[in-house]
């Protein structure tokens, strides 16, 4: 493949493996720039690390440990797993540990700390590690044993993926949001449609999009089974990272003559408020077609949509409205930073006045662990990323995935509602 | 481990890791207790079937969703010897190899292999022989490097033995 342009994935994995010609299909042994562990997958990784016979962590400054799935711990077992993680952090001198109250959801933290930077190779023991691609990084989820291997060696084998290119023409028109756009994309490509591929997002609809929105796009790339999703980075990203780290970053983008396996085009100006109907992420319908679906719970939060822009979009709709008496609404900011900003802007007050409960930064009820688990037959409209059977609780409960604006609008009416239909 | 026989538990496309082990059981390091909850929401009878038959044959995108390696661990503890699928979600595939669980990609459709069929997996020729229906299906060969991880019993013993990756790749 000499003399042919490279995709972002090929550039990142060429650099990380020291093989300048690494191209799609090659298997490389890559040096990892950053490893993330949380309290669910971390303890298994620590045990595997010890069983492998490693003593030292390859680079204590390159490991991020976060508690986000069940915080503060709701039971003794969760507390014990966190305790095990803390003692590993201390014993190995890990310098990027985010204690409860000083962090938030891992993927959001990596962005806020300027760690998810263009061209970086980030491995996380969590499937939504692809969120890092919102800022141009190559983020890949792995299991606990491979996380342990990275802890010990700083390296991991990776297959250089082929790339799907998603070109987004024009701009989104509010209240349509990046969440609606990614649901539209997944609806088109399908829940297994991008299996093993990297998905690159570019075009005017992307350039005009906030960084919060780009993180939402990258985040949900895994839901079409992609290896990762990468938003073509621009000056907005460079500015954000400079502001947070003082460092200048190189904007790693695909070459004009890079080889893309397939190209998809979307027109963001035509994107409507959409909903993914359970139990399939790619069963995507306009919110207006689902007005008959009554809800019990509305959830705003998660690594997909718990950022400041998401809270703002929901607050705009809830400002002069109240949550329906039949519905409980749960708001979970993605991080302490988002929480504080939302407090300063008065967003939390809007939610509380409207009758929503505000929970601490965490994954919340997204995966049915805590803070809003669903009972039998209950229905939730949720800004999260998965609507699998039993995802948020009982196996007969249902999760409809939607944008923050649609979640807020639905919370008001008590049934799935297009935000354009609320005044 | 050149030939493996068993009875098929047939599963459709897109069986996800929440189906295999719901997240509410992940706040624990007691993996034996966790195994009791395998497939609990999806179909509680599957666990016993897998224990008896030892082989899952599935459609596309098997193991999609979360990175939880617990999904592979509980399947193995439940008695699964091999999982054959039209395609695998990548993290699940890697987790399987790393736990020493045979994950084999079928060339073509899984449709001709039915629930309860007796099959023989030949790892030298990378074929699966359906003894019930006298048909033969091709499997995609596993790259030698991954095979060496599998042959060691997973990534922990592999790395322990070599004190590193032992490849240049």
Interface residues (C-beta under 8 A of the other chain):
Chain A: X17 X27 X28 X29 X40 X41 X43 X44 X47 X48 X51 X52 X53 X69 X70 X73 X75 X77 X78 X80 X81 X124 X125 X126 X127 X129 X141 X142 X143 X144 X145 X146 X148 X149 X152 X153 X155 X157 X191 X192 X195 X196 X225 X227 X280 X367 X368 X369 X373 X386 X388 X389 X390 X391 X395
Chain B: X13 X14 X16 X18 X19 X22 X23 X24 X26 X27 X28 X29 X41 X42 X60 X61 X64 X65 X66 X67 X68 X69 X70 X72 X87 X89 X90 X91 X94 X95 X98 X99 X143 X145 X154 X155 X156 X159 X160 X163 X164 X165 X167 X168 X169
